Amino acid sequence: MSKLYFRYGAMNSGKSTNLMQVAYNYEERGMKVKIFKPQVDAKGGTKLVSRLGVVREADYAVREEDDLYAITEKWIQQEGTIHCILVDEVQFLKAKHIDELLKVAVTLKVPVICYGLRTDFLMNGFEGSARLLLLAHSIEELKTICTCGRKALLNGRKINGEFVFEGAQVAIDLVDQVEYQSLCADCYFKYKKKDEERKRMNKDLVKA
């Protein structure tokens, strides 16, 4: 039986690189893959961009209203057998998209491998990732390390070089002065405390 897979990891854990390697492995054997990427992920436009410099065009940029089952079914009707569906930045998809991908795996017999973050910079879950944690047949962590050398678990958001702990959930890496850094829990709370102290000092200065 084909399965729905969720491969998650903190920033810099090689998710996009792993996806493109899987695509290469299938294609090297003469098999066909299709790649979904959320339209909201503006980094690279319609391309997947790895931090190692590897770039690949996505087959479809997913909008909120899209039906991924219908799109996949149409691809099969027009092009024949699809051997694997790959999804980059899956955390940005809606829960309904995950339901559609499960249906692709189960009823169309096409394996679906999704890559993305589990939590945002505030340690809250993303809609797409939360649904995958409930529905995926297989869940695998792609590991990376914090700058201190410990295993990275969380994602810190930096704006103009400073860690921040408030703001909208979606802000794309390397767009509008936003960047992310994978952090262990100890470093995450250390930077959060520093941010709180900075805000308190600024508040005291305003009062003065």
C-alpha positions as a printed Julia matrix, in Angstrom:
208×3 Matrix{Float64}:
  0.0    0.0     0.0
  1.27   3.48   -0.84
  1.72   5.72    2.19
  1.67   9.35    3.27
  5.02  10.29    4.81
  5.93  13.32    6.93
  9.61  14.18    7.23
 10.03  17.16    9.55
 12.96  19.03   11.0
 14.09  22.4    12.3
 15.52  24.98    9.93
 18.74  23.91    8.18
 18.05  20.2     8.63
 18.27  19.56    4.87
 14.58  19.05    4.09
 14.6   20.57    0.6
 17.94  18.93   -0.2
 16.54  15.56    0.89
 13.44  16.1    -1.25
 15.49  16.86   -4.34
 17.71  13.85   -3.71
 14.61  11.62   -3.52
 13.34  13.13   -6.78
 16.71  12.47   -8.43
 16.75   8.86   -7.2
 13.32   8.17   -8.71
 14.15   9.85  -12.0
 17.51   8.1   -12.29
 15.51   4.87  -12.41
 13.19   6.17  -15.12
 10.33   6.94  -12.75
  8.14  10.06  -12.74
  7.77  12.4    -9.77
  5.69  15.52   -9.25
  6.47  18.28   -6.77
  4.04  20.55   -4.94
  5.16  23.79   -3.29
  2.88  26.24   -1.41
  2.39  29.49   -3.31
  2.77  31.45   -0.05
  6.43  30.4     0.1
  7.84  33.32   -1.88
 11.48  32.31   -1.51
 12.72  31.15   -4.89
  9.43  31.9    -6.62
  8.25  28.67   -8.23
 11.59  26.99   -7.51
 12.73  24.85   -4.6
 15.91  26.3    -3.15
 18.3   24.33   -0.96
 20.8   26.04    1.32
 23.45  23.96   -0.44
 22.65  25.87   -3.62
 20.66  23.13   -5.36
 17.63  24.5    -7.24
 14.71  22.74   -8.89
 11.43  23.9   -10.42
  8.25  22.8    -8.64
  5.5   21.31  -10.79
  2.7   23.18   -9.05
  2.42  26.14   -6.64
 -0.45  25.29   -4.29
 -3.14  27.86   -3.52
 -5.6   27.59   -0.65
 -8.49  26.72   -2.97
 -6.67  23.95   -4.84
 -7.71  20.29   -4.69
 -4.48  18.28   -4.71
 -6.29  15.0    -5.3
 -7.99  16.38   -8.42
 -4.7   17.83   -9.69
 -2.89  14.53   -9.21
 -5.71  12.56  -10.81
 -5.57  14.88  -13.86
 -1.78  14.43  -14.13
 -2.24  10.65  -14.18
 -4.95  10.88  -16.84
 -2.8   13.12  -19.04
  0.7   11.75  -18.43
  0.3    8.2   -17.16
  1.8    6.65  -14.05
  3.23   8.91  -11.35
  5.57   7.06   -9.03
  5.82   9.62   -6.22
  4.43  12.97   -5.09
  6.82  15.22   -3.16
  5.74  18.28   -1.14
  8.1   21.04    0.02
  7.32  23.44    2.91
  4.23  21.39    3.73
  3.6   23.33    6.94
  2.04  26.11    4.84
 -0.67  23.86    3.38
 -4.18  23.67    4.82
 -5.59  20.67    6.67
 -7.83  19.92    3.69
 -4.75  19.63    1.46
 -3.33  16.98    3.8
 -6.62  15.06    3.63
 -6.39  15.2    -0.18
 -2.8   13.94   -0.13
 -3.82  11.03    2.1
 -6.51  10.18   -0.44
 -3.88  10.31   -3.22
 -1.71   7.79   -1.38
 -4.56   5.46   -0.46
 -6.85   5.52   -3.51
 -4.49   6.49   -6.35
 -1.69   4.3    -4.95
  0.92   7.05   -5.25
  3.36   7.5    -2.34
  3.34  11.06   -0.99
  6.4   12.36    0.88
  5.98  15.7     2.67
  8.77  17.86    4.05
  8.36  20.75    6.46
  8.58  22.33    9.88
  6.65  20.96   12.83
  6.42  24.22   14.81
  6.79  27.95   14.19
  9.08  30.46   15.92
  6.66  30.68   18.88
  6.57  26.88   19.35
  3.03  26.72   17.92
  2.02  24.13   15.36
  1.36  24.87   11.7
 -1.99  23.75   10.29
 -0.51  21.47    7.64
  2.01  19.9    10.0
 -0.54  19.37   12.75
 -2.8   17.48   10.35
  0.09  15.38    9.1
  1.03  14.38   12.64
 -2.48  12.95   12.93
 -2.75  11.27    9.52
  0.69  10.33    8.17
  1.46   6.63    7.95
  5.12   7.37    8.68
  6.73  10.27   10.6
 10.48  10.86   10.53
 12.64  13.57   12.05
 15.5   15.07   10.02
 18.03  16.2    12.61
 20.32  19.21   12.78
 22.26  21.03   15.49
 22.11  24.37   17.27
 25.15  26.69   17.15
 25.97  25.5    20.68
 26.32  21.93   19.41
 23.16  20.49   20.96
 20.37  18.95   18.91
 18.18  21.68   17.41
 14.5   21.32   18.24
 13.03  24.77   17.66
 13.14  27.63   15.15
 14.19  31.14   16.1
 13.12  34.14   13.99
 15.55  37.0    13.52
 14.75  40.43   12.12
 17.7   42.66   11.33
 19.92  40.24   13.23
 17.88  40.19   16.48
 15.75  37.28   17.7
 12.08  38.23   18.0
  9.22  36.46   19.74
  6.13  38.14   18.4
  4.6   38.62   14.97
  2.63  36.79   12.29
  3.15  33.06   11.98
  4.12  33.23    8.3
  7.16  35.3     7.38
  9.34  33.79    4.69
 13.03  33.12    5.34
 15.4   35.63    3.7
 12.51  37.87    2.62
 11.91  41.34    4.19
 14.94  41.12    6.5
 13.58  37.93    8.11
 15.83  34.94    8.71
 15.57  31.82   10.82
 18.01  29.84   12.91
 17.59  26.35   14.31
 17.93  26.34   18.1
 18.06  23.88   20.97
 15.52  24.5    23.73
 18.16  25.98   26.07
 19.27  28.59   23.54
 15.68  29.35   22.53
 14.73  30.31   26.08
 18.01  32.18   26.57
 17.28  34.38   23.55
 13.66  34.79   24.6
 14.75  36.03   28.03
 17.16  38.46   26.37
 14.34  39.76   24.15
 12.07  40.26   27.17
 14.83  42.16   29.01
 15.42  44.4    25.98
 11.7   45.21   25.76
 11.58  45.97   29.48
 14.57  48.33   29.2
 12.98  50.11   26.22
  9.74  50.47   28.17
 11.59  51.96   31.15
 13.37  54.41   28.83
 10.03  55.57   27.41
  8.66  56.1    30.92
 11.74  58.07   31.89
